[in-house]
């Protein structure tokens, strides 16, 4: 065991490479190149250990909505930590910040979503939501109505259960095992990848018919819940066809299937609303999962918001126990952080800024659509991406080993911009404080990077266009 005294003489880069197993670690490249060590953040900007500055167009991990380095956030966290750093939240104990945050979320959430279960993040919120499906239907006398329906290329978290429910390209690896019984996946509602002979409206009809066919095959007496991100985030910024989510919700209503809106990314202003389900897509979900923008990344926190109807069914008779939860559920410091974050989002009009600047961002980003490597530019609010293709007419992708999106992000990084490579995409989800001038910098820098990588690919013998 190394003596602690030796640590100050070792760089964070070296310690990280020697000791840390990162989420989604790619072992070969990591062991060779190590990690980018971030030392400081202010607003939408980051600085690494060498003092190099970057504009963070990724927004941390879809989460730094109000921007970094805010003194009033630090003060709120410190004050609560001094007053009450921790309190048991199990069974019949609570604390003031948790109670006030639950009331605030009930106020902001649509319809009768008035009950809140706090978790540590998005994965644990979704994990709980899926389990509530079984609990709710069992309490109503339907113990076999437990199956869950999700979509291809969806992402709902990284616990064993939530990664089984999600099915994003690249997440399923042979070294892990996944739950398959009782989980069904429908087609991804990606208009860009719809069959060539279909209009978008016909594609939507086909998706709804697919859901109805699955219910007929499996049985409405077995399917208990449907889970959907309003916009599939890590799955590729998939904005569904017009009317799709509303019609899927109507199918759920007809068959007594709970509709879970996974708003871990879309909530708290990402596309201009506190919650996107009703305001953007006309859906009144039975449950909403949220995290990320709930605290703008200042502290870990997630929440499952559920309807009075679900609570009433689970609580009927007064004899049942809800046997799930986490040590840090309702953590007072995290809840105080979330309350201050919501106050800032509201006071500074950041939801409206996300909608306004997001529209400008989308318009500017569309100027890249004519580049030979760019197949599609899509998104809504401050969730946007560029999809790279080898052939614009056929939408054929480059071989995975070409890794063009990572190469583009590497060039961007060298120019002071962070964008996120996911498969053949370059994804952006900047803080909601972003300005139009900063959008111009992002788009201009991304264009430079795409052009440079395109030129390199042509020199390597790849045909583009």
N, C-alpha and C positions, 0 to 999 in steps of 0.2 A: 504493500500500500504506500503510495507516495505521500510524503509529508506535506501538510497544507502550506508550509512556508515556501514550497517551491512554486506554488501556483502564480504569484504575481509576476514571475519571470517568464511565464508561458503565455503566449498570445491567445486570445479568444478563438481565433481561427484554428490554431493548433489543438487546443483543448476540445473544440467542437469536433474536429475531424478524428480525434483519438477516442472520443467517449460518447458521442450523441448518435442515437438512431432516430433519424428524422421521419415524420409522416411522409408516406409515399417516397421513401428513399430509393434512389436509383444507384445501386451499390458501386458499379464500376466508375461512372462519372464522378460520384461523390468522393470515393477514395482517391481519385486522381486529382480533382480540382478543388475539393472542399466547398465551403459555403461563403456566401457574401455576408460579412458581419456588419450589421446595422448598429450604429452607435447612438443616433439621435434622430428625433422627428419633430417637425413643427408644421402645423397646418397639413398641407398635402405633400410636403417635401421630407425626404430622408437624407441622412448623411452616413456614410460608412466610416470604418475605423481610420481610413486614410484622409477623411475629410471631403471625399467626393460627394457631390450633391446629385440627388435623383428626384424627379417628379414621380410620385407614386400613383400611376393611373390604375393600379390594381386595387387600391383602397385597402391595403393590408391583406385581408382575405374576405373581400366583399363587406368590410365591417367598419372602417374608420370614417363613419358618416360625418361627424362634426369636425374632423381633423384632429391632429395630434397636438400635444403640448399645451393644452388649455389649463391655466392656473385655477380657474374655478372648479374644474373637474378634480384636480389634484387636492384642492382644499376640501371639497365635499367628501372625497374618499378618506383623507386624513382625519377629518373631524369625526366621521362615523367610526373609523378604526379606533380612535381614542375613546369614544363614548361607549361603543359596544362592537368589538371586533368579530364576535361569533355568538350565535345563539342556536340552540337546538330547535329545529323546525318540525320535528316529528310529532305525530298524534294530536296533541292539544297544546302545543307551545308555539308562539310566534314572536315577532318583533315589529317595531313601528315601521321601519322602511319597507319590509316585506308586505305588511298589510296595506300601506299607502300605495305601493306599486301595483298590487293586485287590483285595487280599486281604480287606479289610473288606467290600467290595461283594459279593464271591463268597460270603462268610459269610452276608450278609443276603438275597441273592437266592434264589429258590426252586430246588429241583432241582439240575440239573447246570450251571446258569449260572455258570461258574467263570472265564470269560475276559472281560477288560475292554479296550475300546479307548476312550481318552479323547479328547474333542472340546472345542470351545469353548462349546457350548450345545446346546439341544434340536434346533434345525434341523440342525446338522451331525451330531448323533447319528443322527437319522432318515435323513439323506442317506446316511450310511455303512451303516445297516441295509439300506436298499433295494439298495445296491450289493453287499452281502454275499449277498443272495438269489441274484443272478446268479453270483457267485463260487462259492458253495457247490454249486449245481446243476451248473455247468460242471465243477467238480472231480470230480463224481460221474458224469460222462459224459452230462449232460443240458444241453447248451449253449443249447437253445432254451427252457428252462423259466425265463423271466425276467420274465413279466408280473406286475404287482402289482395286488391288489384292495384298495380302500379303500371308504369310505362317503360318501354325500352329506352335506354340511354338516360335514365333518370338517376339522380343522386339524392339520397335521403340521410346520409350519415355513414359512420364508420364503425359502429358497434356491430357485433355479429348479426343481430336481427335487422338493423337498418341497412347494412350493406347487402343483406339478402333481399330486402324489399327493393332497394335501388338496383339498377342494372346499367351502369354507365360503361361505355366502351373503355377497356383498359383496367377497370377496377377488379374484374374477375380474374384471378390468377390461380394456377394449378396448385400452388403451395398452400392455399387456404381452402376451407370447406364452407359451404353456404347452405342455409336452410332453403329447401325447395317446396316441401309439402305445405299446402295452404297459401302459396304465393303465386300470383299470376301476373303476366306482363302483356300489356297491349302495345300496339305500334306507337312509336314516337310521333307526335303531331308536328312534324317539321315540314312546313310548306315548301322549303327549298328542295327537299329530298322526296317530294311526292312523286308518284308515277307520272311520266311525261304526258299521258293521255288525259289526265284529270285536271279540271279547274280546281282552284282552292276550295270552292263551295262543294264540289263533288268529293274532294278529299275529306272534307269535314264530314259529309254524309257517310262516307265509308268508315271513318273512325268511330262514329256513333253506332253504326251497324255492327262493327266488330265487338264493341262492348256489349250490345244486346245479345249477340251470338254467344259470347262467353258466358253470360248469365244464364242463357237457355241451356248451355252445355253443362255447366257446373252446378247450377241450381241457385235460385235466389235464397233458398233456405240455408245455403252454406256461405255465400259471400256477404261479409259483414262490413267491409270498408273499402273505399277507393281513396288513394292518396295522390296528390298532384301538386307540383310547384306551379303557380300561375304562369311563370316563365321559367322554363328549365334552365338553370344557371350553369353549373359545371358541366351539364350535358350538352352545352353548346349555344346558350342564349337562344333557346327555342321559344319564339313568340307564336302561340298556336293560332290556327285559323279563326277568323271572325266567328263568334258564337259557339266555338267548340266547348269551352269550359262550362258555359251556361247549359248547354244541351247535355253534357255529361252529368252535371248536377241534377238535371231533370230526370235522367235515367235513374240516378241514385234515389231520388225521391220516390219514384214509382215502385222501387224494389226494396225499400227500407234498408238502404246501404248508406252508412255514414260517410260523409264527404270530408276528408281531411285536407285542408289547404296548408301545404308546407311553405310557409312564408319566412323561412330562416333568412333568405336573401332579400326577398321583395318588400318585407315590412320596414317601417320606420324610414320611409322616404326614398328608397332606392329608385322607384319609378314615379315618385311624386305624391304618394299617399301614405297614411299611417299603415294601412293594410290594403293590399291590392285586390283581394278577392271580390269584394262587393263594388268598390269604387271604380276599379278598372275593368272588371270582367262580369259584373252583375250576378255574382254568386254569393249566397249566404251559407258559408260552410258550417258544419257541425263542430269542427275543431280547427284551430289554427296553431301551428307550431312556429315559434320565433326565437331568435337569438341575435347574433352578429350586431346589427344596428341598434339593438336594444340598449347596449352600453357603448356603442361605437368602438368596441374593442378595448376599452380602458380596463375592464375586468371581465372574467368569464361569467356568463349567465344565459340561461335559456328559459323558455316558458311554454307550457301547453295551455291554451285558452279553450275552454270547452263550454258547451251550451248548458243552460239551466235544465233543458230536457234530459241531457245525459246525466247530469248530477242527480236529478230527481229519481231517475231509474236506478242508478247505482245506490242511492241512499234509501230507497224505499224499504220499509220494514225496520230500518235502524239497526240491523244485526250484522251487516257485512263489514269486513276490514278491507282497506285499499293497501295492499301489501307491496308497495314499491315506493322508492324514494332514494335520496342521496344525502350523504353527510352534509354537503354544501347546499342543499335545497333551501331557498329563501335566505341565502347568506346576507346578513344585514349590510355589509359594506358594498357588495355587488348591487343590492337593491337600491341603496342610496345613490350609487353611481348611475344606475339606470334612470332614476327620478331626475337627477340633474341633467342627464343627457336629453331626456324628453323635453325638459324645460328649455334647453338651448335650441333644440330643433324647432320648437314652436316659436320661441321669442325671436329668432333670427330668420324665420321664414324659409328654412332650408328645404322644406318639401316643395315649395313653389319654385325655388332656385333649381332644384333637381329637374323639375318638369321643363322649365324654360331653357336652362343650359343644356339639358339632355336633348331637347329638340334641335338645338343648334349643333350639338355634337354629332347627332345622327346625320344632319344635313352635310356637315363638313366631311364626315367619314365616307359618305356616299361618293365623294369626289375620287376615292381610291378604287371605285368599282371598275374603272376602265383599265387598271393595271393588269398585265397578262397573268400574273400569279393569283389575282383576287377573283374568287368565284362568287362570293356573296358577302354583303355587308348588312348586318341586321341588329336589332335591339330595340329597347324602349327605355325612356328615362335615362338613367345612368348605368344601364346594363347593355353593353355593346360588344360586338366582335366582328372580326374579319375572318372569313373562311378561305383558306388557300387551296387552290386546285391546280392540277396539271393542264386540264382542258376545260375551258369555260363552257363550251357547247355541251359536252357530255357529262360535266361535273366530276370527271375522273380525278381521283386523288393521286398525289405523288406517293411512292413507296414510303412506308413508315420510317425506314432507316435513313431517308433523306433528312428528316427532322427539320424541315424548313421553318416551322413556327418557332422552334427554339433558337434557330439561327437568327431569325428576325428579332426575337426578344434580346438576344445577345448583342446585336448591333445597337438596338435601342438603348440597352444598358450602357454601352460605351458612349452614347450620346446624351446620357443623363435622364433617361426615361425608363420606367419599369412598366412593362405590359406582361400579361400572363400567357404562356404557351400551353394550350391544352389540345393534344392531338394535332390536328391540322388547323387549329384556330389560334388567333391572338385576341385575347379577351381583355376588356377594360371595365372597371367598376370603381371610378375614382371617388374620393370624398365628395359629399354634397355641397361643399363650399367652393367647388371648382368654378372658375370664371371662363368667359368666352375666350379671353386672351390665352389662358392655359390650355383650353381646347385646341386652339390654333397650334400651339407648340406640340401637343400630343400628336395631332394629325400630320403636321409637317414632318415631325421626326419619324413617325411610323412610315410615312411615304418614302422617306430617304432610306430607311432600313429595308423595306420591301424591294425597292429598286436595286439596292446593293446585292441582296440575296438572290434576286432574280437574275442579275447579271452573272453571279457566281454559278448558279444552277445551269445556265445556258452554256457557260464555259466548260462545265462538267459533263455536258452532253444531254441534258434534260430538255425536252421540248415543252414549251409553255405557250398558252394562248388559246 
